[in-house]
Amino acid sequence: MKVELYFTHSGLAESDLSGKTVVIIDVLRACTVVCSAFAAGCREIIPVKTIGDASMLAANLDREVVLLAGERDGHKIDGFDLGNSPFEFTEDIVRDKIIILASTNGSKAMVLGSGGDSCYAASFVNISTVVDQIKCDGIDTAIICSGKESKFSLEDALCGGMILSKLGDQANMANDAASVALKLYEAHRDNLAGALRQCDHGRYLASIGFGSDIDFAASVDTCCILASWDNGRLIARNGC
């Protein structure tokens, strides 16, 4: 299968993804949060592009079962129920709830990913589950790093590189970005947590009190969740 990797979703359109498996990566922290929320028993997650989209959607749903989650500049949005730390999404808070997610980067990329034949949210915490599903789908694949405000982010590139490494000979790397991501992963594979603590966004999160989120997000295969796009929302489903 041909595998392309994009360091940001800037400039991509849903039509560019038609007929492909799409993998969205946001290690710090939206895709990590998605896995945590499903592991804690949430019913579904609806990613949206803007705070306004989140508020409008919530107004038309039963607020007894809906939670608003998201961040701007790493902090919980005023008036929202949850921010963007995986430690907030505990079973007593999210079980059987619908979560509307409006993060700065990841939720926008997830909405874009709906243009593919299938779309999965990936982070280090669920990486092998996602790789197994890519192999099972067996079609051309687009790996999209959410990045940081349309710019390159090391943590997402490392995760994309690890996906390519795990795909091995099954992946025909179809663009230069894929080759670069693989080399970056190989350079940092023995100390992913250290790389995440030193990357731009990792340093920023630590400076505002979310240092524990970084180590959590760097943990590999701690959550065997396949978060899959389905009719405008993400659901947790069994993989191959």
ChimeraX commands (.cxc) that place a marker at each C-alpha (Angstrom):
marker #1 position 0.00,0.00,0.00 radius 0.5
marker #1 position 1.12,3.59,-0.63 radius 0.5
marker #1 position 1.46,5.62,2.55 radius 0.5
marker #1 position 1.72,9.40,2.52 radius 0.5
marker #1 position 2.45,11.47,5.59 radius 0.5
marker #1 position 1.59,15.13,6.08 radius 0.5
marker #1 position 3.24,17.20,8.79 radius 0.5
marker #1 position 0.13,19.40,9.07 radius 0.5
marker #1 position -3.39,19.32,7.70 radius 0.5
marker #1 position -2.99,22.79,6.19 radius 0.5
marker #1 position -3.86,22.81,2.50 radius 0.5
marker #1 position -5.51,19.40,2.51 radius 0.5
marker #1 position -9.14,18.99,1.49 radius 0.5
marker #1 position -11.53,16.12,2.18 radius 0.5
marker #1 position -11.46,15.29,-1.54 radius 0.5
marker #1 position -7.70,14.63,-1.29 radius 0.5
marker #1 position -8.45,11.74,1.06 radius 0.5
marker #1 position -11.11,9.94,-0.94 radius 0.5
marker #1 position -10.55,6.20,-1.22 radius 0.5
marker #1 position -7.88,6.13,1.50 radius 0.5
marker #1 position -7.51,5.06,5.07 radius 0.5
marker #1 position -6.85,8.24,7.05 radius 0.5
marker #1 position -4.97,8.35,10.34 radius 0.5
marker #1 position -5.10,11.54,12.39 radius 0.5
marker #1 position -2.35,12.12,14.95 radius 0.5
marker #1 position -2.41,14.61,17.82 radius 0.5
marker #1 position -0.17,13.26,20.55 radius 0.5
marker #1 position -0.31,16.38,22.74 radius 0.5
marker #1 position -3.12,15.94,23.37 radius 0.5
marker #1 position -6.41,15.48,21.51 radius 0.5
marker #1 position -5.95,11.94,20.19 radius 0.5
marker #1 position -4.52,10.82,23.52 radius 0.5
marker #1 position -7.61,12.30,25.19 radius 0.5
marker #1 position -9.90,10.50,22.74 radius 0.5
marker #1 position -8.39,7.17,23.76 radius 0.5
marker #1 position -8.63,8.01,27.46 radius 0.5
marker #1 position -12.28,9.02,27.12 radius 0.5
marker #1 position -13.24,5.80,25.34 radius 0.5
marker #1 position -11.26,3.71,27.81 radius 0.5
marker #1 position -13.31,5.38,30.56 radius 0.5
marker #1 position -16.57,4.44,28.84 radius 0.5
marker #1 position -17.78,7.50,26.97 radius 0.5
marker #1 position -20.44,6.79,24.35 radius 0.5
marker #1 position -19.11,8.85,21.44 radius 0.5
marker #1 position -16.97,11.88,20.65 radius 0.5
marker #1 position -17.98,14.59,18.21 radius 0.5
marker #1 position -14.97,16.62,17.03 radius 0.5
marker #1 position -15.73,20.14,15.79 radius 0.5
marker #1 position -13.67,22.92,14.26 radius 0.5
marker #1 position -14.56,25.86,16.48 radius 0.5
marker #1 position -15.80,26.82,19.93 radius 0.5
marker #1 position -18.91,28.24,18.29 radius 0.5
marker #1 position -19.61,24.94,16.53 radius 0.5
marker #1 position -19.33,23.14,19.86 radius 0.5
marker #1 position -21.72,25.49,21.64 radius 0.5
marker #1 position -24.30,25.38,18.83 radius 0.5
marker #1 position -24.24,21.59,18.72 radius 0.5
marker #1 position -24.55,21.28,22.49 radius 0.5
marker #1 position -27.57,23.60,22.46 radius 0.5
marker #1 position -29.42,21.08,20.30 radius 0.5
marker #1 position -28.57,18.03,22.39 radius 0.5
marker #1 position -29.56,16.81,25.83 radius 0.5
marker #1 position -27.10,18.51,28.18 radius 0.5
marker #1 position -27.69,15.74,30.69 radius 0.5
marker #1 position -25.63,13.43,28.52 radius 0.5
marker #1 position -23.37,15.90,26.71 radius 0.5
marker #1 position -20.01,17.22,27.88 radius 0.5
marker #1 position -18.14,20.06,26.21 radius 0.5
marker #1 position -14.39,19.52,26.11 radius 0.5
marker #1 position -11.59,21.53,24.60 radius 0.5
marker #1 position -8.78,23.98,25.04 radius 0.5
marker #1 position -7.22,27.13,23.77 radius 0.5
marker #1 position -3.56,27.76,24.55 radius 0.5
marker #1 position -3.62,24.52,26.54 radius 0.5
marker #1 position -6.23,25.73,29.03 radius 0.5
marker #1 position -9.85,24.64,29.40 radius 0.5
marker #1 position -12.25,26.86,27.47 radius 0.5
marker #1 position -14.41,29.08,29.68 radius 0.5
marker #1 position -17.82,27.50,30.17 radius 0.5
marker #1 position -16.70,24.04,29.03 radius 0.5
marker #1 position -16.94,20.98,31.25 radius 0.5
marker #1 position -13.51,19.56,30.48 radius 0.5
marker #1 position -10.21,20.68,29.06 radius 0.5
marker #1 position -7.71,18.62,27.09 radius 0.5
marker #1 position -5.85,16.61,29.72 radius 0.5
marker #1 position -6.27,12.82,29.64 radius 0.5
marker #1 position -6.47,12.80,33.44 radius 0.5
marker #1 position -9.75,14.75,33.34 radius 0.5
marker #1 position -11.59,12.03,31.42 radius 0.5
marker #1 position -12.33,9.67,34.28 radius 0.5
marker #1 position -15.00,7.00,34.34 radius 0.5
marker #1 position -17.15,8.79,36.91 radius 0.5
marker #1 position -17.29,11.85,34.65 radius 0.5
marker #1 position -17.51,10.50,31.09 radius 0.5
marker #1 position -19.12,7.05,31.24 radius 0.5
marker #1 position -22.09,6.88,28.80 radius 0.5
marker #1 position -21.64,10.54,27.88 radius 0.5
marker #1 position -21.37,12.22,24.48 radius 0.5
marker #1 position -18.31,14.46,24.32 radius 0.5
marker #1 position -18.11,17.40,21.95 radius 0.5
marker #1 position -14.42,18.12,21.41 radius 0.5
marker #1 position -13.03,21.47,20.25 radius 0.5
marker #1 position -9.25,21.49,20.50 radius 0.5
marker #1 position -6.93,23.95,18.79 radius 0.5
marker #1 position -5.50,21.48,16.27 radius 0.5
marker #1 position -6.60,17.86,16.64 radius 0.5
marker #1 position -10.37,18.17,16.38 radius 0.5
marker #1 position -10.06,20.19,13.18 radius 0.5
marker #1 position -7.87,17.49,11.65 radius 0.5
marker #1 position -10.35,14.80,12.72 radius 0.5
marker #1 position -13.16,16.59,10.89 radius 0.5
marker #1 position -10.99,16.76,7.77 radius 0.5
marker #1 position -10.23,13.05,8.06 radius 0.5
marker #1 position -13.88,12.22,7.48 radius 0.5
marker #1 position -13.13,12.54,3.76 radius 0.5
marker #1 position -11.39,9.16,3.78 radius 0.5
marker #1 position -12.89,5.71,3.38 radius 0.5
marker #1 position -12.14,5.28,7.06 radius 0.5
marker #1 position -10.54,7.52,9.65 radius 0.5
marker #1 position -8.84,6.67,12.94 radius 0.5
marker #1 position -7.45,8.78,15.77 radius 0.5
marker #1 position -3.91,7.73,16.67 radius 0.5
marker #1 position -1.42,8.44,19.40 radius 0.5
marker #1 position 1.36,6.46,21.04 radius 0.5
marker #1 position -1.12,5.06,23.56 radius 0.5
marker #1 position -3.07,3.11,20.90 radius 0.5
marker #1 position -0.52,2.89,18.10 radius 0.5
marker #1 position -0.39,-0.89,17.60 radius 0.5
marker #1 position -4.19,-1.12,17.45 radius 0.5
marker #1 position -4.23,1.51,14.70 radius 0.5
marker #1 position -1.37,-0.13,12.79 radius 0.5
marker #1 position -3.17,-3.49,12.85 radius 0.5
marker #1 position -6.25,-1.82,11.40 radius 0.5
marker #1 position -4.26,-0.09,8.66 radius 0.5
marker #1 position -2.87,-3.49,7.66 radius 0.5
marker #1 position -6.36,-4.98,7.73 radius 0.5
marker #1 position -7.79,-2.19,5.56 radius 0.5
marker #1 position -4.97,-2.80,3.09 radius 0.5
marker #1 position -5.51,0.33,1.01 radius 0.5
marker #1 position -3.54,3.50,0.38 radius 0.5
marker #1 position -3.18,5.47,3.58 radius 0.5
marker #1 position -2.76,9.12,4.54 radius 0.5
marker #1 position -1.17,9.84,7.91 radius 0.5
marker #1 position -1.99,13.40,8.94 radius 0.5
marker #1 position -0.18,15.11,11.79 radius 0.5
marker #1 position -2.30,17.76,13.44 radius 0.5
marker #1 position 0.75,19.91,14.09 radius 0.5
marker #1 position 0.56,23.13,16.05 radius 0.5
marker #1 position -1.42,25.93,14.41 radius 0.5
marker #1 position -0.55,24.74,10.89 radius 0.5
marker #1 position 3.11,24.25,11.78 radius 0.5
marker #1 position 5.31,21.19,12.21 radius 0.5
marker #1 position 5.27,19.43,15.59 radius 0.5
marker #1 position 7.94,16.91,16.52 radius 0.5
marker #1 position 5.68,14.76,18.69 radius 0.5
marker #1 position 3.19,14.06,15.89 radius 0.5
marker #1 position 5.97,13.39,13.38 radius 0.5
marker #1 position 7.52,10.86,15.77 radius 0.5
marker #1 position 4.20,9.06,16.12 radius 0.5
marker #1 position 3.78,9.01,12.35 radius 0.5
marker #1 position 7.29,7.62,12.01 radius 0.5
marker #1 position 6.52,4.87,14.50 radius 0.5
marker #1 position 3.44,3.90,12.51 radius 0.5
marker #1 position 5.60,3.61,9.39 radius 0.5
marker #1 position 8.17,1.58,11.29 radius 0.5
marker #1 position 5.53,-0.85,12.51 radius 0.5
marker #1 position 4.05,-1.16,9.01 radius 0.5
marker #1 position 7.48,-2.16,7.74 radius 0.5
marker #1 position 7.61,-3.60,4.24 radius 0.5
marker #1 position 3.83,-3.26,3.88 radius 0.5
marker #1 position 4.24,0.51,3.56 radius 0.5
marker #1 position 5.43,2.00,0.30 radius 0.5
marker #1 position 6.39,5.47,1.50 radius 0.5
marker #1 position 4.96,7.73,-1.15 radius 0.5
marker #1 position 6.32,11.14,-0.16 radius 0.5
marker #1 position 9.41,12.71,1.39 radius 0.5
marker #1 position 7.63,13.60,4.61 radius 0.5
marker #1 position 7.06,9.90,5.32 radius 0.5
marker #1 position 10.76,9.15,4.93 radius 0.5
marker #1 position 11.71,12.07,7.20 radius 0.5
marker #1 position 9.21,11.03,9.88 radius 0.5
marker #1 position 10.60,7.50,9.90 radius 0.5
marker #1 position 14.15,8.78,10.33 radius 0.5
marker #1 position 13.06,11.09,13.16 radius 0.5
marker #1 position 11.41,8.19,14.95 radius 0.5
marker #1 position 14.48,6.00,14.53 radius 0.5
marker #1 position 16.61,8.76,16.06 radius 0.5
marker #1 position 14.37,9.12,19.13 radius 0.5
marker #1 position 12.83,5.66,19.51 radius 0.5
marker #1 position 14.74,4.85,22.70 radius 0.5
marker #1 position 13.57,7.97,24.54 radius 0.5
marker #1 position 10.17,9.07,23.30 radius 0.5
marker #1 position 9.22,10.65,26.62 radius 0.5
marker #1 position 12.41,12.70,26.59 radius 0.5
marker #1 position 11.72,13.89,23.04 radius 0.5
marker #1 position 8.19,14.92,23.99 radius 0.5
marker #1 position 9.41,16.80,27.05 radius 0.5
marker #1 position 11.89,18.73,24.90 radius 0.5
marker #1 position 9.63,19.53,21.94 radius 0.5
marker #1 position 8.05,22.98,21.74 radius 0.5
marker #1 position 4.58,21.99,22.85 radius 0.5
marker #1 position 5.86,19.63,25.53 radius 0.5
marker #1 position 7.89,22.42,27.11 radius 0.5
marker #1 position 4.89,24.72,26.95 radius 0.5
marker #1 position 2.53,22.20,28.55 radius 0.5
marker #1 position 5.02,21.59,31.35 radius 0.5
marker #1 position 5.28,25.34,31.94 radius 0.5
marker #1 position 1.52,25.62,32.52 radius 0.5
marker #1 position 1.30,22.64,34.84 radius 0.5
marker #1 position 0.60,19.70,32.51 radius 0.5
marker #1 position 3.95,17.93,32.72 radius 0.5
marker #1 position 2.30,14.65,33.75 radius 0.5
marker #1 position 0.29,14.68,30.52 radius 0.5
marker #1 position 3.52,14.42,28.53 radius 0.5
marker #1 position 4.67,11.15,30.08 radius 0.5
marker #1 position 1.15,9.75,29.78 radius 0.5
marker #1 position 1.05,10.64,26.08 radius 0.5
marker #1 position 4.48,9.09,25.48 radius 0.5
marker #1 position 3.38,5.69,26.84 radius 0.5
marker #1 position 3.12,3.11,24.06 radius 0.5
marker #1 position 0.15,0.75,23.74 radius 0.5
marker #1 position -1.44,1.49,27.10 radius 0.5
marker #1 position -4.90,1.75,25.55 radius 0.5
marker #1 position -6.12,-0.77,22.95 radius 0.5
marker #1 position -8.81,1.54,21.57 radius 0.5
marker #1 position -9.69,1.93,17.89 radius 0.5
marker #1 position -11.35,5.33,17.67 radius 0.5
marker #1 position -13.08,5.31,14.30 radius 0.5
marker #1 position -15.02,7.97,12.39 radius 0.5
marker #1 position -18.66,7.06,11.87 radius 0.5
marker #1 position -21.33,9.44,10.54 radius 0.5
marker #1 position -19.98,12.64,12.03 radius 0.5
marker #1 position -18.60,11.23,15.25 radius 0.5
marker #1 position -15.90,9.00,16.65 radius 0.5
marker #1 position -16.85,5.70,18.16 radius 0.5
marker #1 position -14.79,2.97,19.79 radius 0.5
marker #1 position -15.03,-0.26,17.86 radius 0.5
marker #1 position -13.31,-3.58,17.64 radius 0.5
marker #1 position -10.46,-3.70,15.16 radius 0.5
marker #1 position -9.35,-6.59,12.99 radius 0.5
marker link #1:1,2 radius 0.2
marker link #1:2,3 radius 0.2
marker link #1:3,4 radius 0.2
marker link #1:4,5 radius 0.2
marker link #1:5,6 radius 0.2
marker link #1:6,7 radius 0.2
marker link #1:7,8 radius 0.2
marker link #1:8,9 radius 0.2
marker link #1:9,10 radius 0.2
marker link #1:10,11 radius 0.2
marker link #1:11,12 radius 0.2
marker link #1:12,13 radius 0.2
marker link #1:13,14 radius 0.2
marker link #1:14,15 radius 0.2
marker link #1:15,16 radius 0.2
marker link #1:16,17 radius 0.2
marker link #1:17,18 radius 0.2
marker link #1:18,19 radius 0.2
marker link #1:19,20 radius 0.2
marker link #1:20,21 radius 0.2
marker link #1:21,22 radius 0.2
marker link #1:22,23 radius 0.2
marker link #1:23,24 radius 0.2
marker link #1:24,25 radius 0.2
marker link #1:25,26 radius 0.2
marker link #1:26,27 radius 0.2
marker link #1:27,28 radius 0.2
marker link #1:28,29 radius 0.2
marker link #1:29,30 radius 0.2
marker link #1:30,31 radius 0.2
marker link #1:31,32 radius 0.2
marker link #1:32,33 radius 0.2
marker link #1:33,34 radius 0.2
marker link #1:34,35 radius 0.2
marker link #1:35,36 radius 0.2
marker link #1:36,37 radius 0.2
marker link #1:37,38 radius 0.2
marker link #1:38,39 radius 0.2
marker link #1:39,40 radius 0.2
marker link #1:40,41 radius 0.2
marker link #1:41,42 radius 0.2
marker link #1:42,43 radius 0.2
marker link #1:43,44 radius 0.2
marker link #1:44,45 radius 0.2
marker link #1:45,46 radius 0.2
marker link #1:46,47 radius 0.2
marker link #1:47,48 radius 0.2
marker link #1:48,49 radius 0.2
marker link #1:49,50 radius 0.2
marker link #1:50,51 radius 0.2
marker link #1:51,52 radius 0.2
marker link #1:52,53 radius 0.2
marker link #1:53,54 radius 0.2
marker link #1:54,55 radius 0.2
marker link #1:55,56 radius 0.2
marker link #1:56,57 radius 0.2
marker link #1:57,58 radius 0.2
marker link #1:58,59 radius 0.2
marker link #1:59,60 radius 0.2
marker link #1:60,61 radius 0.2
marker link #1:61,62 radius 0.2
marker link #1:62,63 radius 0.2
marker link #1:63,64 radius 0.2
marker link #1:64,65 radius 0.2
marker link #1:65,66 radius 0.2
marker link #1:66,67 radius 0.2
marker link #1:67,68 radius 0.2
marker link #1:68,69 radius 0.2
marker link #1:69,70 radius 0.2
marker link #1:70,71 radius 0.2
marker link #1:71,72 radius 0.2
marker link #1:72,73 radius 0.2
marker link #1:73,74 radius 0.2
marker link #1:74,75 radius 0.2
marker link #1:75,76 radius 0.2
marker link #1:76,77 radius 0.2
marker link #1:77,78 radius 0.2
marker link #1:78,79 radius 0.2
marker link #1:79,80 radius 0.2
marker link #1:80,81 radius 0.2
marker link #1:81,82 radius 0.2
marker link #1:82,83 radius 0.2
marker link #1:83,84 radius 0.2
marker link #1:84,85 radius 0.2
marker link #1:85,86 radius 0.2
marker link #1:86,87 radius 0.2
marker link #1:87,88 radius 0.2
marker link #1:88,89 radius 0.2
marker link #1:89,90 radius 0.2
marker link #1:90,91 radius 0.2
marker link #1:91,92 radius 0.2
marker link #1:92,93 radius 0.2
marker link #1:93,94 radius 0.2
marker link #1:94,95 radius 0.2
marker link #1:95,96 radius 0.2
marker link #1:96,97 radius 0.2
marker link #1:97,98 radius 0.2
marker link #1:98,99 radius 0.2
marker link #1:99,100 radius 0.2
marker link #1:100,101 radius 0.2
marker link #1:101,102 radius 0.2
marker link #1:102,103 radius 0.2
marker link #1:103,104 radius 0.2
marker link #1:104,105 radius 0.2
marker link #1:105,106 radius 0.2
marker link #1:106,107 radius 0.2
marker link #1:107,108 radius 0.2
marker link #1:108,109 radius 0.2
marker link #1:109,110 radius 0.2
marker link #1:110,111 radius 0.2
marker link #1:111,112 radius 0.2
marker link #1:112,113 radius 0.2
marker link #1:113,114 radius 0.2
marker link #1:114,115 radius 0.2
marker link #1:115,116 radius 0.2
marker link #1:116,117 radius 0.2
marker link #1:117,118 radius 0.2
marker link #1:118,119 radius 0.2
marker link #1:119,120 radius 0.2
marker link #1:120,121 radius 0.2
marker link #1:121,122 radius 0.2
marker link #1:122,123 radius 0.2
marker link #1:123,124 radius 0.2
marker link #1:124,125 radius 0.2
marker link #1:125,126 radius 0.2
marker link #1:126,127 radius 0.2
marker link #1:127,128 radius 0.2
marker link #1:128,129 radius 0.2
marker link #1:129,130 radius 0.2
marker link #1:130,131 radius 0.2
marker link #1:131,132 radius 0.2
marker link #1:132,133 radius 0.2
marker link #1:133,134 radius 0.2
marker link #1:134,135 radius 0.2
marker link #1:135,136 radius 0.2
marker link #1:136,137 radius 0.2
marker link #1:137,138 radius 0.2
marker link #1:138,139 radius 0.2
marker link #1:139,140 radius 0.2
marker link #1:140,141 radius 0.2
marker link #1:141,142 radius 0.2
marker link #1:142,143 radius 0.2
marker link #1:143,144 radius 0.2
marker link #1:144,145 radius 0.2
marker link #1:145,146 radius 0.2
marker link #1:146,147 radius 0.2
marker link #1:147,148 radius 0.2
marker link #1:148,149 radius 0.2
marker link #1:149,150 radius 0.2
marker link #1:150,151 radius 0.2
marker link #1:151,152 radius 0.2
marker link #1:152,153 radius 0.2
marker link #1:153,154 radius 0.2
marker link #1:154,155 radius 0.2
marker link #1:155,156 radius 0.2
marker link #1:156,157 radius 0.2
marker link #1:157,158 radius 0.2
marker link #1:158,159 radius 0.2
marker link #1:159,160 radius 0.2
marker link #1:160,161 radius 0.2
marker link #1:161,162 radius 0.2
marker link #1:162,163 radius 0.2
marker link #1:163,164 radius 0.2
marker link #1:164,165 radius 0.2
marker link #1:165,166 radius 0.2
marker link #1:166,167 radius 0.2
marker link #1:167,168 radius 0.2
marker link #1:168,169 radius 0.2
marker link #1:169,170 radius 0.2
marker link #1:170,171 radius 0.2
marker link #1:171,172 radius 0.2
marker link #1:172,173 radius 0.2
marker link #1:173,174 radius 0.2
marker link #1:174,175 radius 0.2
marker link #1:175,176 radius 0.2
marker link #1:176,177 radius 0.2
marker link #1:177,178 radius 0.2
marker link #1:178,179 radius 0.2
marker link #1:179,180 radius 0.2
marker link #1:180,181 radius 0.2
marker link #1:181,182 radius 0.2
marker link #1:182,183 radius 0.2
marker link #1:183,184 radius 0.2
marker link #1:184,185 radius 0.2
marker link #1:185,186 radius 0.2
marker link #1:186,187 radius 0.2
marker link #1:187,188 radius 0.2
marker link #1:188,189 radius 0.2
marker link #1:189,190 radius 0.2
marker link #1:190,191 radius 0.2
marker link #1:191,192 radius 0.2
marker link #1:192,193 radius 0.2
marker link #1:193,194 radius 0.2
marker link #1:194,195 radius 0.2
marker link #1:195,196 radius 0.2
marker link #1:196,197 radius 0.2
marker link #1:197,198 radius 0.2
marker link #1:198,199 radius 0.2
marker link #1:199,200 radius 0.2
marker link #1:200,201 radius 0.2
marker link #1:201,202 radius 0.2
marker link #1:202,203 radius 0.2
marker link #1:203,204 radius 0.2
marker link #1:204,205 radius 0.2
marker link #1:205,206 radius 0.2
marker link #1:206,207 radius 0.2
marker link #1:207,208 radius 0.2
marker link #1:208,209 radius 0.2
marker link #1:209,210 radius 0.2
marker link #1:210,211 radius 0.2
marker link #1:211,212 radius 0.2
marker link #1:212,213 radius 0.2
marker link #1:213,214 radius 0.2
marker link #1:214,215 radius 0.2
marker link #1:215,216 radius 0.2
marker link #1:216,217 radius 0.2
marker link #1:217,218 radius 0.2
marker link #1:218,219 radius 0.2
marker link #1:219,220 radius 0.2
marker link #1:220,221 radius 0.2
marker link #1:221,222 radius 0.2
marker link #1:222,223 radius 0.2
marker link #1:223,224 radius 0.2
marker link #1:224,225 radius 0.2
marker link #1:225,226 radius 0.2
marker link #1:226,227 radius 0.2
marker link #1:227,228 radius 0.2
marker link #1:228,229 radius 0.2
marker link #1:229,230 radius 0.2
marker link #1:230,231 radius 0.2
marker link #1:231,232 radius 0.2
marker link #1:232,233 radius 0.2
marker link #1:233,234 radius 0.2
marker link #1:234,235 radius 0.2
marker link #1:235,236 radius 0.2
marker link #1:236,237 radius 0.2
marker link #1:237,238 radius 0.2
marker link #1:238,239 radius 0.2
marker link #1:239,240 radius 0.2
view
